[in-house]
Amino acid sequence: MGEFSAEWLALREPADHGARSVRLTRAIAERIAASKRRLRIVDLAAGAGSNMRYLAPCLPPRQHWRLIDHDATLLRVASRTSDANVATIAAERCELSTLDAPSAHELFDGASLVTASALLDLVSEKFVRVVVAACRGAGAAVLFALTYDGRIACTPEDSGDEEVRDLVNRHQRGDKGFGPALGPAAADEAVRQLAAAGFDVDRDRSDWRLAAGDGALQRALIEGWASAAIDMAPDRAAIVGGWRARRLAYVDGGTSIIVVGHEDIAGFPDS
Protein backbone atom coordinates (compact mmCIF):
# COMPACT_ATOMS: atom_id res chain seq x y z
CA MET A 1 0.00 0.00 0.00
CA GLY A 2 1.19 3.53 -0.74
CA GLU A 3 2.88 5.60 1.93
CA PHE A 4 1.01 8.46 3.56
CA SER A 5 3.01 10.83 5.74
CA ALA A 6 1.77 12.20 9.03
CA GLU A 7 2.15 15.69 7.53
CA TRP A 8 -0.13 14.87 4.58
CA LEU A 9 -2.74 13.27 6.82
CA ALA A 10 -2.72 16.26 9.18
CA LEU A 11 -3.01 18.66 6.22
CA ARG A 12 -6.09 16.94 4.85
CA GLU A 13 -7.84 16.20 8.17
CA PRO A 14 -9.84 19.48 8.42
CA ALA A 15 -11.09 19.06 4.85
CA ASP A 16 -11.95 15.41 5.54
CA HIS A 17 -13.93 16.21 8.66
CA GLY A 18 -15.73 19.12 7.02
CA ALA A 19 -16.78 16.97 4.06
CA ARG A 20 -18.17 13.97 5.93
CA SER A 21 -21.84 13.10 5.57
CA VAL A 22 -23.53 14.13 8.82
CA ARG A 23 -26.69 12.30 7.72
CA LEU A 24 -24.95 8.94 7.34
CA THR A 25 -22.95 9.42 10.54
CA ARG A 26 -26.19 10.01 12.45
CA ALA A 27 -27.82 7.01 10.79
CA ILE A 28 -24.93 4.77 11.85
CA ALA A 29 -25.03 6.11 15.41
CA GLU A 30 -28.80 5.54 15.68
CA ARG A 31 -28.68 2.01 14.31
CA ILE A 32 -25.79 1.06 16.59
CA ALA A 33 -27.53 2.52 19.64
CA ALA A 34 -30.73 0.63 18.79
CA SER A 35 -28.88 -2.67 18.42
CA LYS A 36 -27.59 -2.51 22.02
CA ARG A 37 -24.50 -4.47 20.94
CA ARG A 38 -21.17 -3.81 22.59
CA LEU A 39 -19.62 -1.08 20.46
CA ARG A 40 -16.54 -2.67 18.93
CA ILE A 41 -15.20 -0.75 15.94
CA VAL A 42 -12.61 -1.90 13.43
CA ASP A 43 -10.96 0.98 11.54
CA LEU A 44 -9.15 -0.17 8.40
CA ALA A 45 -6.12 1.82 7.23
CA ALA A 46 -6.57 3.93 10.35
CA GLY A 47 -3.43 5.99 9.75
CA ALA A 48 -2.97 8.66 12.41
CA GLY A 49 -6.54 8.25 13.72
CA SER A 50 -8.48 10.91 11.81
CA ASN A 51 -11.49 8.66 11.24
CA MET A 52 -11.68 7.83 14.94
CA ARG A 53 -11.35 11.50 15.91
CA TYR A 54 -14.30 12.33 13.67
CA LEU A 55 -16.56 9.44 14.64
CA ALA A 56 -15.89 9.01 18.37
CA PRO A 57 -17.82 12.12 19.50
CA CYS A 58 -20.76 11.11 17.26
CA LEU A 59 -21.23 7.52 18.44
CA PRO A 60 -22.59 6.14 21.73
CA PRO A 61 -20.12 5.90 24.64
CA ARG A 62 -18.04 2.95 25.76
CA GLN A 63 -16.43 2.50 22.36
CA HIS A 64 -13.73 -0.12 21.82
CA TRP A 65 -11.58 0.72 18.79
CA ARG A 66 -9.30 -1.64 16.88
CA LEU A 67 -7.06 0.43 14.61
CA ILE A 68 -5.52 -1.44 11.70
CA ASP A 69 -2.68 -0.04 9.60
CA HIS A 70 0.69 -1.11 8.19
CA ASP A 71 2.48 1.99 9.54
CA ALA A 72 3.50 1.58 13.18
CA THR A 73 4.52 5.25 13.47
CA LEU A 74 1.09 6.48 12.43
CA LEU A 75 -0.59 4.00 14.75
CA ARG A 76 1.37 5.40 17.70
CA VAL A 77 -0.01 8.85 16.85
CA ALA A 78 -3.54 7.46 16.56
CA SER A 79 -3.27 5.68 19.91
CA ARG A 80 -2.78 9.01 21.66
CA THR A 81 -6.26 10.17 20.61
CA SER A 82 -8.40 11.01 23.62
CA ASP A 83 -12.18 11.16 23.64
CA ALA A 84 -14.60 10.71 26.52
CA ASN A 85 -16.61 8.17 24.49
CA VAL A 86 -13.62 5.91 23.83
CA ALA A 87 -13.06 3.19 26.41
CA THR A 88 -10.17 1.34 24.77
CA ILE A 89 -7.90 1.65 21.74
CA ALA A 90 -5.98 -1.33 20.36
CA ALA A 91 -3.55 -0.53 17.55
CA GLU A 92 -2.54 -3.42 15.33
CA ARG A 93 0.04 -3.35 12.57
CA CYS A 94 -1.26 -5.33 9.61
CA GLU A 95 -0.52 -5.45 5.88
CA LEU A 96 -4.05 -5.05 4.55
CA SER A 97 -2.84 -5.92 1.06
CA THR A 98 -2.50 -9.54 2.23
CA LEU A 99 -6.00 -9.69 3.74
CA ASP A 100 -7.86 -12.82 2.67
CA ALA A 101 -11.16 -14.38 3.69
CA PRO A 102 -9.91 -16.31 6.77
CA SER A 103 -7.87 -13.41 8.17
CA ALA A 104 -10.67 -10.91 7.48
CA HIS A 105 -13.22 -13.03 9.33
CA GLU A 106 -10.86 -13.25 12.29
CA LEU A 107 -10.13 -9.52 12.18
CA PHE A 108 -13.81 -8.54 12.18
CA ASP A 109 -15.05 -11.16 14.64
CA GLY A 110 -17.27 -9.45 17.21
CA ALA A 111 -17.22 -6.09 15.43
CA SER A 112 -20.39 -4.01 15.47
CA LEU A 113 -18.97 -1.47 13.01
CA VAL A 114 -16.27 -1.70 10.34
CA THR A 115 -15.14 1.62 8.98
CA ALA A 116 -12.51 3.16 6.74
CA SER A 117 -11.79 6.60 5.33
CA ALA A 118 -10.23 7.41 1.94
CA LEU A 119 -9.45 3.75 1.28
CA LEU A 120 -11.81 2.10 -1.20
CA ASP A 121 -10.58 3.90 -4.32
CA LEU A 122 -7.07 2.54 -3.62
CA VAL A 123 -8.03 -1.13 -3.36
CA SER A 124 -9.12 -3.88 -5.71
CA GLU A 125 -12.51 -5.42 -6.37
CA LYS A 126 -11.28 -8.58 -4.63
CA PHE A 127 -10.35 -6.65 -1.48
CA VAL A 128 -13.83 -5.10 -1.29
CA ARG A 129 -15.40 -8.51 -1.80
CA VAL A 130 -13.38 -10.01 1.07
CA VAL A 131 -14.21 -7.13 3.42
CA VAL A 132 -17.92 -7.15 2.59
CA ALA A 133 -18.20 -10.91 3.13
CA ALA A 134 -16.38 -10.68 6.45
CA CYS A 135 -18.61 -7.80 7.61
CA ARG A 136 -21.68 -9.79 6.64
CA GLY A 137 -20.40 -12.78 8.58
CA ALA A 138 -19.82 -10.63 11.67
CA GLY A 139 -23.18 -8.89 11.36
CA ALA A 140 -21.32 -5.57 11.42
CA ALA A 141 -22.54 -2.29 10.03
CA VAL A 142 -20.14 -0.50 7.68
CA LEU A 143 -19.21 3.11 7.09
CA PHE A 144 -16.80 3.79 4.24
CA ALA A 145 -16.05 7.50 4.06
CA LEU A 146 -14.42 9.82 1.52
CA THR A 147 -14.17 7.48 -1.44
CA TYR A 148 -12.87 9.47 -4.41
CA ASP A 149 -15.32 9.28 -7.34
CA GLY A 150 -13.39 10.89 -10.20
CA ARG A 151 -14.83 14.39 -10.03
CA ILE A 152 -12.41 17.33 -9.93
CA ALA A 153 -13.73 20.84 -10.64
CA CYS A 154 -11.44 23.87 -10.57
CA THR A 155 -12.31 27.57 -10.60
CA PRO A 156 -11.20 29.62 -12.48
CA GLU A 157 -11.40 27.06 -15.29
CA ASP A 158 -8.23 26.29 -17.23
CA SER A 159 -7.77 24.70 -20.63
CA GLY A 160 -5.73 21.87 -19.09
CA ASP A 161 -8.19 20.87 -16.37
CA GLU A 162 -9.98 18.14 -18.30
CA GLU A 163 -6.84 16.45 -19.60
CA VAL A 164 -5.15 16.44 -16.20
CA ARG A 165 -8.30 15.08 -14.53
CA ASP A 166 -8.52 12.26 -17.08
CA LEU A 167 -4.86 11.36 -16.60
CA VAL A 168 -5.24 11.45 -12.81
CA ASN A 169 -8.23 9.13 -13.00
CA ARG A 170 -6.27 6.69 -15.16
CA HIS A 171 -3.47 6.84 -12.58
CA GLN A 172 -5.96 6.11 -9.80
CA ARG A 173 -6.69 2.73 -11.39
CA GLY A 174 -3.08 1.61 -11.11
CA ASP A 175 -1.85 -0.90 -8.55
CA LYS A 176 -1.62 0.71 -5.09
CA GLY A 177 -0.49 -2.54 -3.49
CA PHE A 178 -3.78 -4.44 -3.74
CA GLY A 179 -3.82 -5.20 -7.45
CA PRO A 180 -5.57 -2.97 -10.01
CA ALA A 181 -7.33 -0.26 -8.00
CA LEU A 182 -11.01 0.52 -8.38
CA GLY A 183 -10.25 4.25 -8.51
CA PRO A 184 -13.31 6.35 -9.43
CA ALA A 185 -15.46 3.20 -9.76
CA ALA A 186 -14.97 2.26 -6.09
CA ALA A 187 -18.15 3.74 -4.63
CA ASP A 188 -20.41 2.08 -7.21
CA GLU A 189 -18.63 -1.25 -6.76
CA ALA A 190 -18.87 -1.12 -2.96
CA VAL A 191 -22.58 -0.29 -3.10
CA ARG A 192 -23.17 -3.14 -5.56
CA GLN A 193 -21.33 -5.66 -3.41
CA LEU A 194 -22.96 -4.56 -0.16
CA ALA A 195 -26.44 -4.79 -1.69
CA ALA A 196 -25.68 -8.23 -3.13
CA ALA A 197 -24.58 -9.37 0.33
CA GLY A 198 -27.91 -8.31 1.83
CA PHE A 199 -26.99 -4.95 3.34
CA ASP A 200 -29.37 -2.02 3.45
CA VAL A 201 -27.14 0.55 1.71
CA ASP A 202 -27.17 4.33 1.73
CA ARG A 203 -24.75 6.77 0.12
CA ASP A 204 -24.14 10.51 0.25
CA ARG A 205 -21.78 13.06 -1.27
CA SER A 206 -18.81 14.11 0.86
CA ASP A 207 -16.98 16.48 -1.47
CA TRP A 208 -13.97 18.53 -0.51
CA ARG A 209 -14.71 22.21 -1.22
CA LEU A 210 -11.41 24.05 -0.98
CA ALA A 211 -11.18 27.83 -1.13
CA ALA A 212 -8.64 30.55 -0.33
CA GLY A 213 -8.13 29.39 3.26
CA ASP A 214 -7.09 25.94 2.05
CA GLY A 215 -4.08 27.09 0.07
CA ALA A 216 -1.61 24.55 1.45
CA LEU A 217 -3.90 21.62 0.68
CA GLN A 218 -4.69 23.00 -2.78
CA ARG A 219 -0.98 23.32 -3.57
CA ALA A 220 -0.32 19.76 -2.41
CA LEU A 221 -3.15 18.46 -4.59
CA ILE A 222 -2.00 20.37 -7.67
CA GLU A 223 1.55 19.11 -7.25
CA GLY A 224 0.34 15.54 -6.76
CA TRP A 225 -2.03 15.66 -9.71
CA ALA A 226 0.66 17.09 -11.99
CA SER A 227 3.07 14.31 -10.96
CA ALA A 228 0.44 11.61 -11.56
CA ALA A 229 -0.49 13.08 -14.95
CA ILE A 230 3.14 13.14 -16.08
CA ASP A 231 3.58 9.55 -14.90
CA MET A 232 0.71 8.56 -17.20
CA ALA A 233 1.76 10.71 -20.16
CA PRO A 234 5.43 11.73 -20.06
CA ASP A 235 5.13 13.23 -23.54
CA ARG A 236 2.66 15.76 -22.11
CA ALA A 237 5.03 16.94 -19.37
CA ALA A 238 5.38 20.46 -20.79
CA ILE A 239 1.61 20.85 -21.15
CA VAL A 240 1.01 19.56 -17.63
CA GLY A 241 3.79 21.80 -16.30
CA GLY A 242 2.07 24.85 -17.76
CA TRP A 243 -1.23 23.78 -16.19
CA ARG A 244 0.50 23.34 -12.83
CA ALA A 245 2.03 26.82 -12.97
CA ARG A 246 -1.29 28.47 -13.85
CA ARG A 247 -3.21 26.61 -11.16
CA LEU A 248 -0.63 27.48 -8.50
CA ALA A 249 -0.83 31.12 -9.58
CA TYR A 250 -4.60 31.04 -8.94
CA VAL A 251 -3.92 29.64 -5.46
CA ASP A 252 -1.32 32.30 -4.75
CA GLY A 253 -3.74 34.98 -5.94
CA GLY A 254 -6.48 33.76 -3.59
CA THR A 255 -8.93 33.06 -6.44
CA SER A 256 -8.66 29.26 -6.63
CA ILE A 257 -11.57 27.02 -5.67
CA ILE A 258 -11.23 23.25 -6.01
CA VAL A 259 -13.98 20.68 -5.52
CA VAL A 260 -12.91 17.05 -5.23
CA GLY A 261 -15.71 14.51 -5.44
CA HIS A 262 -16.09 11.91 -2.69
CA GLU A 263 -18.85 9.68 -1.42
CA ASP A 264 -19.65 8.21 2.00
CA ILE A 265 -21.31 4.81 2.06
CA ALA A 266 -23.19 3.22 4.96
CA GLY A 267 -24.38 -0.35 5.06
CA PHE A 268 -26.58 -2.07 7.62
CA PRO A 269 -26.91 -5.88 7.77
CA ASP A 270 -30.44 -7.14 7.45
CA SER A 271 -32.04 -8.63 10.52
NORZIFEN-V262060 format. One line per field, one symbol per residue. ss: DSSP state (a for helix, b for strand, c for the rest). A space follows every 10 residues. Layout:
# NORZIFEN-V262060
ss: ???
This chain:
# NORZIFEN-V262060
ss: cccccaaaaa aaaaaaaaac caaaaaaaaa aaaaaccccb bbbbccccca aaaaaacccc ccbbbbbbbc caaaaaaaac cccccbbbbb bbbccaaacc aaaaaaaacc ccbbbbbcca aaccaaaaaa aaaaaaaacc bbbbbbbbbb bbbbbccccc aaaaaaaaaa aaccbccccb ccaaaaaaaa aaaaaaccbb bbbbbccbbb caaaaaaaaa aaaaaaaaaa aacaaaaaaa aaaaaaaaaa aaccccbbbb bbbbbbbbbc c
